[in-house]
Amino acid sequence: MISLFIISLLAVTAMLAEILNFKKLLPSITIAGLVMAICSIIPEWTNPVSIPAFNNMLVFNHFALAFTFSLCLITLLWFVMAGTYLRTETALTDNYALILFSLAGAIAMTSFGNMVMLFLGIEILSIPLYILAGSKKTDLASNEASFKYFLMGAFASGFLLFGITLIYGATGSFELPLINQYIKIHLNEMPAFFYAGIFLIISGLSFKISAAPFHFWAPDVYQGSPNMVTAFMTTIVKTAAFAAFFRLFSTCFISIENSWSPVVWAISAITLILGNTIAVRQDSFKRMLAYSSISHAGYLLLAILAINSNSAGAIFLYTLAYSVASITAFTVLNKVYQLKGTDLIDGFNGLATRSPLLAFSITVAMLSLAGIPPTGGFFAKYYVFNTAFINGYTGLVIIAVIASLIGVYYYFKIIIASWFKPATEEKQIELSISEKVLLIFTTLFTLAIGLFPGLILNLFS
């Protein structure tokens, strides 16, 4: 809970930095604040009792604290990665404030105990990103990305809010435990509009995780947005959305799983097939990552579908491994984009001869996203697949394994381009100290997750 206060205070501080003329100190203040937010989680973690706040609107149990830690860590890495980008932006303080407010919304999405707070968290997360997607004001692609993201996001929020309204109309409460209790007592008496509310909520959340058939905004928005904004979307937004999805359905609707599981099954299968098959055809690295992000939503839906004692740990491990690998990928992409002015896969040709660190880092990141051992992505997929298999979703696991094999092809296109294709020029690529430290840290972290996944999963045992 303290971490949410720290992040909110940082966001307000960023808004005042321009007026009070201390914006040069803002990067250091933000990094220090994020470190403090991460450290504040430790004493709360040792408390075995969930910490309610604001009349149970927020509940910081171990699940919420673990995802808050992950979100703050990824945002800290993001700020290190985006340092150069933020310094070149004229609206420095605005960018910092928008990112931090978005992070506050993400934390609310992982810790909500009330459906109203879920909706508020999603809006606090999303509205700053609508603005940031169009922050390249002279770029038509960025303008299009912002408009499309806003328009589709508004429709998704409408579906979600209407769904919440129907759930409230059927149960008389917004609080998750009370809704769950009411459903158990009146299991055979729930009206039809209650189930309509569940399906509307699934539709709204599927948009946020970019699952098919609610994915069509993602490729254009990811490609049109500035690289750093896309990196934030593909990590923080997806992590927060899946944490919220799991928290809601494992708390409220687990007793009527048979009514909504076929829908989630179909969404997962379509997402896996569509995301991976279309990613194969992409020449743009960002667009490939967009369809890759769609496919990863399909994998994570397996853990949502098969809710058991291992699901929370599997989702946490997967989102953490995916986010760290994505930060690595976008760090390398940003460097290639600065040199080549393009995000085409051909821009990675001969990367190993010009910068072995960049080539090795992107290789580990791609191996992790593809699910190749000994990276974190392999064990993340293994635990998600195992969770679904234990719950009897064998057919969907088979589809996921086949989709994963297809994914190996397009991830290896980057590795082949980096190591086995000739470079168009021989000049060495210079990296700043912060870039080197970031790449070394994220690469080692990805390998560490793969070598010691049990340390993370034990947090949820």
C-alpha positions as CSV (number, residue, x, y, z in Angstrom):
1,M,0.0,0.0,0.0
2,I,2.9,2.4,0.8
3,S,4.3,1.8,-2.7
4,L,1.0,3.2,-4.2
5,F,1.3,6.3,-2.1
6,I,5.0,6.7,-3.1
7,I,4.2,6.4,-6.9
8,S,1.2,8.8,-6.6
9,L,3.4,11.3,-4.8
10,L,6.1,10.9,-7.5
11,A,3.6,11.6,-10.2
12,V,2.4,14.8,-8.5
13,T,6.0,15.8,-7.9
14,A,6.6,15.4,-11.6
15,M,3.7,17.7,-12.4
16,L,5.2,20.4,-10.1
17,A,8.8,20.0,-11.4
18,E,8.3,22.5,-14.2
19,I,6.6,25.1,-12.1
20,L,9.1,24.9,-9.2
21,N,12.1,24.6,-11.6
22,F,13.7,21.4,-10.5
23,K,13.0,19.3,-13.6
24,K,16.8,18.5,-13.9
25,L,16.5,16.6,-10.7
26,L,13.4,14.7,-11.7
27,P,15.2,11.6,-13.2
28,S,17.1,11.1,-10.0
29,I,14.1,11.7,-7.8
30,T,12.0,9.2,-9.9
31,I,14.7,6.5,-9.7
32,A,15.1,7.0,-6.0
33,G,11.3,7.0,-5.5
34,L,10.9,3.7,-7.4
35,V,13.6,2.1,-5.4
36,M,11.8,3.3,-2.2
37,A,8.5,1.9,-3.5
38,I,10.2,-1.5,-4.1
39,C,11.8,-1.5,-0.7
40,S,8.5,-0.6,1.0
41,I,7.0,-3.9,-0.2
42,I,9.4,-6.0,2.0
43,P,7.9,-5.1,5.4
44,E,4.4,-5.5,4.1
45,W,5.3,-8.9,2.7
46,T,6.2,-10.2,6.1
47,N,2.8,-9.4,7.4
48,P,0.8,-12.6,7.0
49,V,-2.6,-10.7,6.9
50,S,-4.0,-8.9,3.8
51,I,-3.9,-5.2,4.2
52,P,-7.2,-3.6,3.3
53,A,-7.5,0.1,2.5
54,F,-10.2,2.6,1.7
55,N,-13.0,0.4,3.0
56,N,-11.7,-2.7,1.3
57,M,-11.5,-0.9,-2.1
58,L,-7.9,-2.1,-2.2
59,V,-6.5,-5.2,-0.7
60,F,-2.7,-5.7,-0.6
61,N,-2.2,-9.4,-0.1
62,H,0.8,-11.4,-1.3
63,F,-0.6,-11.6,-4.8
64,A,-1.0,-7.8,-5.0
65,L,2.4,-7.1,-3.4
66,A,4.2,-9.5,-5.7
67,F,2.8,-7.9,-8.8
68,T,3.4,-4.4,-7.4
69,F,7.0,-5.4,-7.0
70,S,7.1,-6.6,-10.6
71,L,5.5,-3.5,-12.0
72,C,7.8,-1.1,-10.0
73,L,10.9,-3.1,-11.1
74,I,9.9,-3.1,-14.8
75,T,9.1,0.6,-14.6
76,L,12.5,1.3,-13.0
77,L,14.2,-0.6,-15.9
78,W,12.0,1.3,-18.4
79,F,13.2,4.6,-17.0
80,V,16.8,3.5,-17.4
81,M,16.1,2.4,-20.9
82,A,14.2,5.5,-21.9
83,G,16.6,8.0,-20.4
84,T,17.9,9.3,-23.7
85,Y,14.4,9.4,-25.2
86,L,13.0,11.4,-22.2
87,R,15.9,13.9,-22.2
88,T,15.3,14.7,-25.9
89,E,11.6,15.4,-25.2
90,T,10.6,19.0,-24.7
91,A,7.7,17.9,-22.3
92,L,10.0,16.1,-19.9
93,T,7.9,16.6,-16.8
94,D,4.7,15.6,-18.7
95,N,6.2,12.3,-19.8
96,Y,7.3,11.5,-16.3
97,A,4.0,12.4,-14.8
98,L,2.0,10.4,-17.3
99,I,4.1,7.3,-16.9
100,L,3.9,7.4,-13.1
101,F,0.2,8.0,-13.1
102,S,-0.2,5.0,-15.5
103,L,1.9,2.9,-13.1
104,A,-0.4,4.0,-10.2
105,G,-3.3,2.7,-12.2
106,A,-1.5,-0.6,-12.9
107,I,-0.9,-1.1,-9.1
108,A,-4.6,-0.4,-8.4
109,M,-5.5,-3.1,-11.0
110,T,-3.5,-5.7,-9.1
111,S,-4.9,-4.9,-5.7
112,F,-8.5,-4.0,-6.2
113,G,-11.1,-5.5,-3.8
114,N,-14.0,-3.7,-5.4
115,M,-15.1,-3.6,-9.1
116,V,-15.3,0.2,-9.0
117,M,-11.6,0.3,-8.2
118,L,-10.9,-2.1,-11.0
119,F,-12.6,0.3,-13.5
120,L,-10.8,3.3,-12.0
121,G,-7.4,1.5,-12.2
122,I,-8.0,0.7,-15.8
123,E,-8.8,4.3,-16.7
124,I,-5.9,5.7,-14.7
125,L,-3.6,3.3,-16.5
126,S,-5.1,3.9,-20.0
127,I,-5.7,7.6,-20.3
128,P,-2.0,8.6,-20.0
129,L,-1.2,6.0,-22.6
130,Y,-3.7,7.5,-25.0
131,I,-1.7,10.7,-24.8
132,L,1.7,9.1,-24.9
133,A,0.9,7.0,-28.0
134,G,0.4,10.3,-29.9
135,S,3.3,12.2,-28.3
136,K,5.1,12.3,-31.7
137,K,2.9,15.1,-32.8
138,T,4.4,15.5,-36.3
139,D,4.1,11.8,-37.1
140,L,0.9,10.7,-38.7
141,A,1.4,7.1,-37.6
142,S,1.7,8.2,-34.0
143,N,-1.5,10.4,-34.3
144,E,-3.3,7.4,-35.8
145,A,-2.1,5.1,-33.0
146,S,-3.3,7.5,-30.3
147,F,-6.7,8.0,-31.9
148,K,-7.2,4.3,-32.6
149,Y,-6.1,3.3,-29.0
150,F,-8.4,6.0,-27.5
151,L,-11.4,5.0,-29.7
152,M,-11.1,1.3,-29.1
153,G,-10.2,1.8,-25.4
154,A,-13.4,3.8,-25.0
155,F,-15.5,1.0,-26.4
156,A,-13.8,-1.6,-24.3
157,S,-14.3,0.5,-21.1
158,G,-18.0,0.8,-22.0
159,F,-18.3,-3.0,-22.3
160,L,-16.4,-3.4,-19.0
161,L,-18.5,-0.8,-17.2
162,F,-21.8,-2.2,-18.5
163,G,-20.7,-5.7,-17.4
164,I,-19.9,-4.4,-13.9
165,T,-23.3,-2.8,-13.8
166,L,-25.1,-6.0,-14.7
167,I,-23.1,-7.9,-12.0
168,Y,-24.1,-5.3,-9.5
169,G,-27.7,-5.5,-10.6
170,A,-27.7,-9.3,-10.0
171,T,-25.7,-9.4,-6.8
172,G,-26.2,-6.0,-5.1
173,S,-22.6,-5.5,-4.4
174,F,-19.3,-4.3,-6.0
175,E,-17.1,-6.0,-3.4
176,L,-15.4,-9.2,-4.7
177,P,-15.9,-11.4,-1.6
178,L,-19.6,-10.4,-1.2
179,I,-20.2,-11.1,-4.9
180,N,-18.6,-14.5,-4.5
181,Q,-20.6,-15.3,-1.4
182,Y,-23.9,-14.3,-3.1
183,I,-23.2,-16.4,-6.2
184,K,-22.5,-19.5,-4.0
185,I,-25.8,-19.0,-2.1
186,H,-27.9,-18.3,-5.2
187,L,-26.0,-20.5,-7.6
188,N,-29.1,-21.8,-9.4
189,E,-31.1,-18.6,-9.2
190,M,-28.8,-16.2,-11.1
191,P,-30.6,-14.2,-13.8
192,A,-29.5,-14.4,-17.4
193,F,-28.2,-10.8,-17.4
194,F,-25.7,-11.8,-14.8
195,Y,-24.0,-14.1,-17.2
196,A,-24.2,-11.4,-19.9
197,G,-22.3,-9.2,-17.5
198,I,-19.5,-11.8,-17.2
199,F,-19.2,-12.0,-20.9
200,L,-19.1,-8.2,-21.3
201,I,-16.3,-8.1,-18.6
202,I,-14.4,-10.8,-20.5
203,S,-14.7,-8.7,-23.7
204,G,-13.4,-5.5,-22.0
205,L,-10.5,-7.3,-20.3
206,S,-9.7,-9.1,-23.6
207,F,-9.2,-5.8,-25.2
208,K,-6.7,-4.7,-22.6
209,I,-4.7,-7.9,-23.0
210,S,-5.0,-7.7,-26.8
211,A,-6.5,-11.2,-27.1
212,A,-8.3,-12.1,-30.4
213,P,-10.8,-11.1,-31.6
214,F,-10.2,-7.9,-29.6
215,H,-6.7,-7.6,-30.8
216,F,-7.0,-5.5,-34.0
217,W,-5.9,-2.3,-32.4
218,A,-2.6,-3.6,-31.2
219,P,-0.4,-3.9,-34.3
220,D,-1.1,-0.4,-35.5
221,V,-0.9,1.2,-32.1
222,Y,2.4,-0.7,-31.2
223,Q,4.0,0.3,-34.5
224,G,2.8,3.9,-34.6
225,S,3.6,4.8,-31.0
226,P,7.2,5.9,-30.0
227,N,9.4,2.9,-29.3
228,M,9.6,3.7,-25.6
229,V,5.9,4.0,-25.2
230,T,5.3,0.7,-27.0
231,A,7.8,-0.9,-24.6
232,F,5.7,0.4,-21.7
233,M,2.5,-0.9,-23.2
234,T,3.7,-4.3,-23.9
235,T,5.1,-4.8,-20.4
236,I,3.3,-2.9,-17.7
237,V,-0.2,-2.9,-19.4
238,K,-0.1,-6.6,-20.1
239,T,1.1,-7.5,-16.6
240,A,-1.5,-5.4,-14.8
241,A,-4.3,-6.6,-17.1
242,F,-3.6,-10.2,-16.5
243,A,-3.2,-9.7,-12.7
244,A,-6.6,-8.0,-12.7
245,F,-8.2,-10.7,-14.9
246,F,-6.9,-13.5,-12.6
247,R,-7.8,-11.6,-9.4
248,L,-11.4,-11.0,-10.6
249,F,-12.2,-14.5,-11.9
250,S,-10.4,-16.5,-9.2
251,T,-12.2,-14.5,-6.5
252,C,-15.7,-13.9,-7.9
253,F,-16.5,-16.3,-10.6
254,I,-14.6,-19.5,-9.7
255,S,-17.8,-21.3,-8.5
256,I,-19.5,-20.8,-12.0
257,E,-16.4,-21.7,-14.0
258,N,-18.3,-24.0,-16.3
259,S,-20.3,-21.0,-17.6
260,W,-17.4,-18.9,-18.8
261,S,-14.5,-21.3,-19.4
262,P,-15.7,-22.4,-22.9
263,V,-15.6,-18.7,-24.0
264,V,-12.1,-18.2,-22.6
265,W,-11.0,-21.5,-24.1
266,A,-12.1,-20.3,-27.6
267,I,-10.5,-16.9,-27.1
268,S,-7.2,-18.5,-26.1
269,A,-7.1,-20.9,-29.0
270,I,-8.0,-18.2,-31.6
271,T,-5.4,-15.9,-30.0
272,L,-2.6,-18.5,-30.1
273,I,-3.3,-19.5,-33.8
274,L,-3.8,-16.0,-35.1
275,G,-1.0,-14.2,-33.2
276,N,1.7,-16.7,-34.2
277,T,0.7,-17.3,-37.8
278,I,0.5,-13.6,-38.6
279,A,3.7,-12.8,-36.8
280,V,5.6,-15.1,-39.2
281,R,4.8,-12.8,-42.1
282,Q,6.0,-9.5,-40.5
283,D,9.1,-7.6,-41.7
284,S,8.8,-4.9,-39.1
285,F,10.3,-5.8,-35.7
286,K,7.8,-3.8,-33.8
287,R,4.8,-5.2,-35.7
288,M,6.3,-8.7,-35.1
289,L,6.5,-8.0,-31.4
290,A,2.9,-6.7,-31.5
291,Y,1.6,-10.1,-32.9
292,S,4.0,-11.8,-30.5
293,S,2.4,-10.0,-27.6
294,I,-1.0,-11.2,-28.9
295,S,0.2,-14.8,-28.9
296,H,1.6,-14.4,-25.3
297,A,-1.9,-13.3,-24.2
298,G,-3.1,-16.7,-25.5
299,Y,-0.6,-18.6,-23.5
300,L,-1.4,-16.6,-20.3
301,L,-5.1,-17.3,-20.8
302,L,-4.4,-21.0,-20.1
303,A,-3.5,-20.1,-16.5
304,I,-6.7,-17.9,-16.3
305,L,-8.7,-20.9,-17.6
306,A,-7.1,-23.4,-15.3
307,I,-7.5,-21.7,-11.9
308,N,-5.7,-23.7,-9.2
309,S,-3.1,-23.3,-6.5
310,N,-0.3,-22.9,-9.1
311,S,-2.0,-20.4,-11.4
312,A,-1.0,-17.2,-9.6
313,G,2.7,-18.2,-9.5
314,A,2.6,-19.3,-13.2
315,I,1.1,-15.9,-14.3
316,F,3.6,-14.0,-12.2
317,L,6.6,-15.9,-13.5
318,Y,5.4,-15.6,-17.1
319,T,4.7,-11.9,-17.0
320,L,8.0,-11.2,-15.3
321,A,10.0,-13.2,-17.7
322,Y,8.1,-11.8,-20.7
323,S,8.5,-8.2,-19.4
324,V,12.2,-8.4,-18.8
325,A,12.9,-10.0,-22.2
326,S,10.7,-7.3,-23.8
327,I,12.7,-4.5,-22.1
328,T,15.9,-6.1,-23.5
329,A,14.3,-6.3,-27.0
330,F,13.2,-2.7,-27.1
331,T,16.6,-1.5,-25.8
332,V,18.3,-3.2,-28.7
333,L,15.6,-2.1,-31.1
334,N,15.9,1.6,-30.0
335,K,19.7,1.4,-30.6
336,V,19.2,-0.1,-34.1
337,Y,16.5,2.5,-34.8
338,Q,18.8,5.3,-33.9
339,L,21.4,4.0,-36.4
340,K,19.2,2.8,-39.2
341,G,16.1,4.9,-38.9
342,T,13.9,1.8,-39.4
343,D,12.5,-1.0,-37.3
344,L,12.7,-3.6,-40.1
345,I,14.3,-6.9,-39.2
346,D,17.0,-6.3,-41.9
347,G,18.3,-3.6,-39.6
348,F,19.6,-6.3,-37.3
349,N,21.9,-7.8,-40.0
350,G,25.5,-8.2,-38.8
351,L,24.7,-6.9,-35.3
352,A,27.2,-9.4,-33.8
353,T,30.2,-7.9,-35.6
354,R,29.2,-4.3,-34.6
355,S,28.2,-5.0,-31.0
356,P,28.5,-8.4,-29.4
357,L,26.7,-7.3,-26.3
358,L,23.6,-6.1,-28.3
359,A,23.6,-9.4,-30.3
360,F,24.0,-11.6,-27.3
361,S,21.3,-9.7,-25.4
362,I,18.8,-9.8,-28.2
363,T,19.5,-13.5,-28.7
364,V,18.8,-14.3,-25.0
365,A,15.6,-12.2,-25.2
366,M,14.4,-13.9,-28.3
367,L,15.1,-17.3,-26.9
368,S,13.2,-16.4,-23.8
369,L,10.2,-15.2,-25.7
370,A,10.3,-18.3,-27.8
371,G,10.4,-20.5,-24.7
372,I,13.9,-22.1,-25.3
373,P,15.8,-23.4,-22.2
374,P,17.6,-22.3,-20.1
375,T,15.9,-18.9,-20.2
376,G,13.0,-17.7,-18.0
377,G,10.5,-18.0,-20.9
378,F,10.9,-21.7,-21.1
379,F,10.0,-22.4,-17.5
380,A,7.3,-19.8,-17.6
381,K,5.6,-21.6,-20.5
382,Y,6.2,-25.0,-18.9
383,Y,4.4,-24.0,-15.7
384,V,1.5,-22.4,-17.6
385,F,1.1,-25.5,-19.8
386,N,1.4,-27.8,-16.8
387,T,-1.2,-25.8,-14.9
388,A,-3.7,-26.2,-17.8
389,F,-2.8,-29.8,-18.4
390,I,-3.5,-30.7,-14.7
391,N,-6.9,-29.2,-15.0
392,G,-7.7,-31.3,-18.0
393,Y,-7.3,-28.8,-20.9
394,T,-5.1,-31.2,-22.9
395,G,-6.5,-30.1,-26.3
396,L,-5.7,-26.4,-25.7
397,V,-2.2,-27.3,-24.4
398,I,-1.5,-29.2,-27.7
399,I,-2.6,-26.1,-29.6
400,A,-0.4,-24.0,-27.5
401,V,2.6,-26.2,-28.0
402,I,2.1,-26.2,-31.8
403,A,1.7,-22.4,-31.7
404,S,4.9,-22.1,-29.7
405,L,6.8,-24.1,-32.3
406,I,5.6,-21.6,-34.9
407,G,6.8,-18.8,-32.7
408,V,10.3,-20.2,-32.8
409,Y,10.5,-19.5,-36.5
410,Y,10.0,-15.7,-36.3
411,Y,12.0,-15.2,-33.2
412,F,15.0,-17.0,-34.8
413,K,14.7,-14.6,-37.8
414,I,16.2,-11.9,-35.4
415,I,18.9,-14.3,-34.1
416,I,19.9,-15.3,-37.7
417,A,20.0,-11.7,-38.9
418,S,22.2,-10.7,-35.9
419,W,24.8,-13.5,-36.2
420,F,24.8,-14.9,-39.7
421,K,23.9,-12.1,-42.1
422,P,26.6,-9.6,-43.2
423,A,26.5,-6.0,-41.9
424,T,26.0,-3.1,-44.3
425,E,28.8,-1.2,-42.4
426,E,31.6,-2.2,-40.1
427,K,31.6,0.7,-37.6
428,Q,31.3,-0.4,-34.0
429,I,28.1,0.6,-32.2
430,E,28.9,2.6,-29.1
431,L,26.8,2.1,-26.0
432,S,26.4,4.3,-23.0
433,I,27.2,3.0,-19.5
434,S,23.5,2.9,-18.5
435,E,22.7,0.9,-21.7
436,K,25.5,-1.6,-21.0
437,V,24.4,-2.0,-17.4
438,L,20.7,-2.4,-18.3
439,L,21.4,-5.0,-21.0
440,I,23.7,-7.0,-18.8
441,F,21.2,-6.9,-15.9
442,T,18.2,-7.9,-18.0
443,T,20.1,-10.6,-19.8
444,L,21.4,-12.1,-16.6
445,F,18.0,-11.8,-15.0
446,T,16.4,-13.7,-17.8
447,L,18.9,-16.5,-17.4
448,A,18.5,-16.4,-13.6
449,I,14.7,-16.8,-13.9
450,G,15.3,-19.9,-16.1
451,L,17.9,-21.4,-13.8
452,F,16.1,-20.8,-10.5
453,P,12.3,-20.5,-11.3
454,G,11.5,-22.2,-8.0
455,L,12.6,-19.2,-6.0
456,I,9.9,-17.1,-7.6
457,L,7.2,-19.8,-7.5
458,N,7.8,-20.4,-3.8
459,L,6.6,-16.9,-3.1
460,F,3.1,-18.2,-4.0
461,S,3.3,-21.6,-2.2
